[in-house]
Amino acid sequence: MSASAPLPSPPEGPRHTPAGTADAMLRRLEWSVIRRLDGLLHGDYRTLFRGSGLDLADLREYQYHDDVRHIDWNVTARLQIPHVREFHEERELSAWFLLDLSPSIDFGSETLLKRQVAVEFVAVLAQLLSRRGNRVGALMYGEGLDTVISPKSGRKQVLQLLHRMQARPVAKELGTATDLGVFLREAAPIMPRRSLVFVVSDFISAPGWDKPLAHLTQRHDVVAVRLFDPLEMNLPDLGLLLMQDAETGEQIFVDTHDKGFRKRFAAAADLRETQLREAFSHAGVDVLELATDDDLVEAMMRFVDLRKQRMRARNGFSHGLPPHLGQM
């Protein structure tokens, strides 16, 4: 499947419309999602956010009672003397949401569009971060980087983010393919301080975005939040179907009753999945995948598990002690 592969027009049926104001949405999510997360996480939000406000301050020799998780194994192996890392932790961190709001996110085969999944994800994460005194901001992309919301803390800031996302009209004129690489390159100088960065996109884009994404990881803690719809992965037998390119608007009729066509569609989708995972791996980012039929709480808990694994790997404990040190 190419970066701008055609997606099927969703079957007729109920479609999601924004439920009231940004404040009404946030109140609903506080009750239905954030409250559940509070119970599951037991207040341990450091699992989500630790690392973004940490800066390496110094390296020194290991002393009795030091936390062995802070041992720098590379330095220890080089100097043959155990050394530990000392960190300076900022009390507050800045989080940026890099939001791809190009035409392809206005698709959904069930009751939710990818756009609405993005809005709800931002609402939950921004509120979790902001209520602990952290700053949240956003950069928005349509045909280019067109909106900058500087990081601030507080509920009013979260509501502003949601309102600006909800207020953006659905693109009526198609024809320009998304280029995430341009967006990420333009975003980099706007975020000079080390931050927690969520790149929220369906990653239907011109190729080449993995290099600027990898460049962001040199300064920031980056999470790729990938939006998708199940119909983009597997096309059922729906008979004659009008398919439209998500970016250019080009339309064709296809016969989904044809098993050969469905098989080719699935093969193209599998190829794109492989290419996406290779790109994320090359960029070195954590990935949270959000489907339009996903449960947001379950998705957030997957994110928590992902962060735990990442933290263990950073501390050198993903597979226990290195073999030569485990024998000491």
C-alpha positions as CSV (number, residue, x, y, z in Angstrom):
1,M,0.0,0.0,0.0
2,S,1.5,3.3,-1.0
3,A,1.8,6.2,1.4
4,S,-1.3,7.8,-0.1
5,A,-3.1,4.6,-0.9
6,P,-6.8,4.9,-1.6
7,L,-9.1,4.1,1.2
8,P,-12.6,2.9,0.9
9,S,-15.4,5.3,1.5
10,P,-17.1,4.0,4.7
11,P,-20.4,2.2,4.4
12,E,-23.5,4.2,5.1
13,G,-24.4,4.2,8.8
14,P,-24.2,6.3,12.0
15,R,-21.3,8.7,12.0
16,H,-19.7,10.5,15.0
17,T,-20.3,14.2,15.4
18,P,-18.5,16.2,18.1
19,A,-20.4,16.0,21.4
20,G,-20.9,19.6,22.4
21,T,-18.2,22.0,23.5
22,A,-14.6,21.2,24.4
23,D,-15.6,21.6,28.1
24,A,-18.4,19.0,27.7
25,M,-16.0,16.6,26.0
26,L,-13.4,17.0,28.7
27,R,-15.9,16.5,31.5
28,R,-17.2,13.3,29.8
29,L,-13.6,12.0,29.4
30,E,-12.8,12.8,33.0
31,W,-15.6,10.6,34.1
32,S,-15.3,7.8,31.6
33,V,-11.6,7.6,31.0
34,I,-9.4,9.6,33.4
35,R,-11.3,8.4,36.4
36,R,-10.7,4.8,35.3
37,L,-7.0,5.5,34.7
38,D,-6.7,6.9,38.2
39,G,-8.0,3.7,39.6
40,L,-5.7,1.5,37.4
41,L,-2.6,3.6,37.9
42,H,-3.1,4.3,41.6
43,G,-1.6,7.8,41.0
44,D,1.7,6.5,39.6
45,Y,1.9,8.9,36.7
46,R,5.7,9.0,36.9
47,T,5.5,5.8,34.8
48,L,4.0,7.9,32.0
49,F,6.1,11.0,32.3
50,R,9.4,10.2,33.9
51,G,12.4,10.8,31.7
52,S,11.2,13.9,29.9
53,G,12.1,16.2,32.8
54,L,15.4,14.4,33.5
55,D,18.8,15.8,32.4
56,L,22.1,14.0,33.0
57,A,24.0,16.1,35.5
58,D,27.1,14.1,36.3
59,L,28.9,10.8,36.4
60,R,30.7,9.6,39.5
61,E,32.1,6.5,41.0
62,Y,29.6,4.0,42.5
63,Q,29.3,4.3,46.3
64,Y,27.7,2.0,48.8
65,H,23.9,2.5,49.0
66,D,23.7,3.9,45.5
67,D,20.9,2.7,43.4
68,V,22.3,0.0,41.1
69,R,19.8,1.0,38.4
70,H,21.8,4.2,37.9
71,I,25.0,2.4,37.0
72,D,26.3,3.4,33.6
73,W,27.5,0.1,32.2
74,N,29.3,1.6,29.2
75,V,31.4,3.8,31.4
76,T,31.9,1.1,33.9
77,A,33.2,-1.3,31.2
78,R,35.5,1.3,29.8
79,L,37.0,2.4,33.1
80,Q,36.8,-0.9,34.9
81,I,35.3,1.0,37.9
82,P,31.6,1.2,38.5
83,H,30.2,4.6,37.8
84,V,26.6,5.9,38.3
85,R,24.7,8.6,36.6
86,E,23.3,11.5,38.5
87,F,20.3,13.3,37.1
88,H,18.7,16.7,37.6
89,E,15.0,16.4,37.5
90,E,12.9,19.4,36.6
91,R,9.7,19.8,38.6
92,E,7.8,20.6,35.5
93,L,8.1,19.4,31.9
94,S,6.8,20.6,28.6
95,A,4.8,18.3,26.4
96,W,4.1,19.0,22.7
97,F,1.4,17.4,20.6
98,L,2.4,17.4,16.9
99,L,-1.0,16.9,15.3
100,D,-1.4,15.7,11.7
101,L,-4.8,17.0,10.8
102,S,-4.6,16.3,7.1
103,P,-7.6,15.0,5.1
104,S,-6.8,11.3,5.6
105,I,-7.7,11.5,9.3
106,D,-11.3,12.3,8.5
107,F,-12.0,8.6,7.9
108,G,-13.7,6.0,10.0
109,S,-15.6,2.8,9.1
110,E,-17.5,2.6,12.4
111,T,-18.8,5.3,14.7
112,L,-15.5,7.2,15.2
113,L,-13.2,9.0,12.8
114,K,-9.5,9.0,13.3
115,R,-9.8,12.7,13.9
116,Q,-12.0,12.1,16.9
117,V,-9.7,9.4,18.3
118,A,-6.9,12.0,18.1
119,V,-9.0,14.6,19.9
120,E,-9.9,12.3,22.8
121,F,-6.3,11.1,23.1
122,V,-5.0,14.7,23.3
123,A,-7.7,15.5,25.8
124,V,-6.8,12.7,28.2
125,L,-3.0,13.1,28.0
126,A,-3.1,16.9,28.2
127,Q,-5.3,16.8,31.2
128,L,-3.2,14.2,33.0
129,L,-0.1,16.2,32.3
130,S,-1.5,19.7,33.0
131,R,-3.2,18.9,36.3
132,R,0.2,17.9,37.7
133,G,1.6,21.4,36.8
134,N,3.2,20.4,33.5
135,R,2.9,22.6,30.4
136,V,1.2,21.4,27.2
137,G,1.3,22.9,23.7
138,A,0.5,21.8,20.2
139,L,1.6,22.2,16.6
140,M,-1.0,21.5,14.0
141,Y,-0.5,20.5,10.4
142,G,-3.0,20.8,7.5
143,E,-1.2,21.4,4.2
144,G,1.7,22.7,6.3
145,L,2.5,23.7,9.8
146,D,-0.3,26.3,10.3
147,T,-0.9,26.6,14.0
148,V,1.3,27.0,17.1
149,I,-0.1,26.8,20.6
150,S,2.7,27.6,23.1
151,P,3.0,25.3,26.1
152,K,1.1,26.4,29.2
153,S,-0.4,24.6,32.2
154,G,-4.0,24.6,33.5
155,R,-7.4,23.4,32.5
156,K,-8.0,26.5,30.2
157,Q,-5.0,25.5,28.2
158,V,-6.3,22.0,27.7
159,L,-9.7,23.4,26.6
160,Q,-8.0,25.7,24.1
161,L,-6.2,22.7,22.6
162,L,-9.4,20.8,22.2
163,H,-11.4,23.7,20.9
164,R,-8.8,24.4,18.2
165,M,-8.8,20.8,17.1
166,Q,-12.6,20.6,17.1
167,A,-13.0,24.0,15.3
168,R,-10.8,23.0,12.3
169,P,-13.1,22.3,9.3
170,V,-12.9,19.1,7.4
171,A,-10.9,19.6,4.2
172,K,-13.3,20.1,1.2
173,E,-10.7,20.3,-1.5
174,L,-8.2,17.5,-1.8
175,G,-5.1,17.3,-4.1
176,T,-2.0,17.9,-1.9
177,A,-0.4,14.8,-0.5
178,T,0.7,15.0,3.2
179,D,4.4,15.4,3.8
180,L,5.1,14.6,7.5
181,G,8.8,15.1,6.9
182,V,8.3,18.8,6.2
183,F,6.1,19.1,9.3
184,L,8.6,17.5,11.6
185,R,11.5,19.6,10.2
186,E,9.6,22.8,10.7
187,A,8.5,21.7,14.2
188,A,12.0,21.1,15.5
189,P,13.2,24.7,15.9
190,I,9.9,25.7,17.6
191,M,10.7,23.2,20.5
192,P,14.2,24.3,21.7
193,R,13.9,22.8,25.2
194,R,13.9,19.0,25.8
195,S,10.3,18.0,25.9
196,L,7.9,15.1,25.8
197,V,6.7,15.0,22.2
198,F,3.7,13.1,20.9
199,V,3.5,12.8,17.1
200,V,-0.2,12.1,16.4
201,S,-0.8,10.9,12.9
202,D,-2.0,8.1,10.7
203,F,1.4,8.3,8.9
204,I,-0.2,8.3,5.5
205,S,2.5,10.5,4.0
206,A,5.1,11.0,1.4
207,P,8.1,8.8,2.4
208,G,11.2,10.2,4.2
209,W,9.6,11.3,7.5
210,D,11.6,8.7,9.5
211,K,14.8,10.8,9.3
212,P,13.4,14.0,10.7
213,L,11.5,11.9,13.3
214,A,14.9,10.4,14.3
215,H,16.3,13.9,14.5
216,L,13.7,14.9,17.1
217,T,14.7,12.0,19.3
218,Q,18.2,13.4,19.7
219,R,16.7,16.2,21.9
220,H,13.3,15.0,22.9
221,D,11.5,12.0,24.4
222,V,9.3,11.1,21.4
223,V,6.2,8.9,21.2
224,A,4.6,8.1,17.8
225,V,0.8,7.8,18.2
226,R,-0.4,6.0,15.1
227,L,-4.1,6.3,14.2
228,F,-5.7,3.7,12.0
229,D,-9.0,2.1,11.1
230,P,-9.5,-1.6,10.8
231,L,-10.9,-1.2,7.2
232,E,-7.4,0.1,6.2
233,M,-5.9,-3.3,7.1
234,N,-8.5,-5.8,5.8
235,L,-11.2,-5.2,3.2
236,P,-14.3,-7.4,3.6
237,D,-16.6,-8.5,0.8
238,L,-18.8,-5.4,0.4
239,G,-19.6,-5.8,-3.3
240,L,-19.0,-2.8,-5.6
241,L,-17.3,0.0,-3.6
242,L,-16.2,3.5,-4.4
243,M,-12.6,4.0,-3.2
244,Q,-11.1,7.5,-2.8
245,D,-7.5,8.4,-2.3
246,A,-7.4,9.9,1.2
247,E,-5.1,12.8,0.1
248,T,-5.6,13.5,-3.6
249,G,-9.4,12.7,-3.9
250,E,-8.9,10.4,-6.9
251,Q,-11.8,7.9,-7.0
252,I,-12.2,4.4,-8.5
253,F,-14.8,1.7,-8.4
254,V,-13.7,-1.7,-7.2
255,D,-15.4,-5.1,-6.8
256,T,-14.6,-6.3,-3.3
257,H,-16.3,-9.6,-4.1
258,D,-13.2,-10.4,-6.1
259,K,-11.0,-12.6,-3.8
260,G,-8.0,-11.7,-5.9
261,F,-8.5,-8.0,-5.3
262,R,-9.0,-8.5,-1.6
263,K,-5.9,-10.6,-1.4
264,R,-3.8,-7.9,-3.2
265,F,-5.3,-5.2,-0.9
266,A,-4.3,-7.3,2.2
267,A,-0.8,-7.8,0.8
268,A,-0.4,-4.1,0.1
269,A,-1.6,-3.3,3.7
270,D,0.9,-5.9,5.1
271,L,3.7,-4.3,3.2
272,R,2.8,-0.8,4.5
273,E,2.7,-2.2,8.0
274,T,6.2,-3.6,7.6
275,Q,7.5,-0.4,6.2
276,L,5.9,1.6,9.1
277,R,7.5,-0.6,11.7
278,E,10.9,-0.4,10.0
279,A,10.6,3.4,9.9
280,F,9.6,3.6,13.6
281,S,12.4,1.3,14.5
282,H,14.9,3.3,12.5
283,A,13.7,6.5,14.2
284,G,14.0,4.9,17.6
285,V,10.7,6.0,19.0
286,D,8.0,4.4,21.2
287,V,4.8,3.7,19.3
288,L,1.3,3.7,20.6
289,E,-1.3,2.5,18.1
290,L,-4.9,3.7,18.4
291,A,-7.6,2.2,16.3
292,T,-11.0,3.8,15.7
293,D,-12.6,0.8,17.5
294,D,-10.1,0.8,20.4
295,D,-10.9,1.3,24.1
296,L,-8.9,4.4,25.1
297,V,-8.3,3.2,28.7
298,E,-6.9,-0.1,27.4
299,A,-4.7,1.8,24.9
300,M,-3.4,4.0,27.6
301,M,-2.5,1.0,29.8
302,R,-0.6,-0.4,26.8
303,F,1.2,2.9,26.7
304,V,2.1,2.6,30.4
305,D,3.5,-0.9,29.8
306,L,5.5,0.4,26.9
307,R,7.0,3.2,29.0
308,K,7.9,0.7,31.8
309,Q,9.7,-1.5,29.3
310,R,11.5,1.5,27.8
311,M,12.6,2.7,31.2
312,R,13.9,-0.7,32.1
313,A,15.8,-0.9,28.9
314,R,17.3,2.5,29.4
315,N,18.5,1.5,32.9
316,G,20.1,-1.7,31.5
317,F,17.7,-4.1,33.1
318,S,15.7,-5.3,30.1
319,H,17.6,-8.6,30.3
320,G,19.2,-8.4,33.7
321,L,22.8,-7.6,34.2
322,P,25.3,-7.9,31.4
323,P,26.8,-11.4,31.3
324,H,30.3,-10.4,32.2
325,L,29.0,-8.4,35.2
326,G,26.5,-11.1,36.3
327,Q,29.4,-13.3,37.1
328,M,31.0,-10.9,39.5
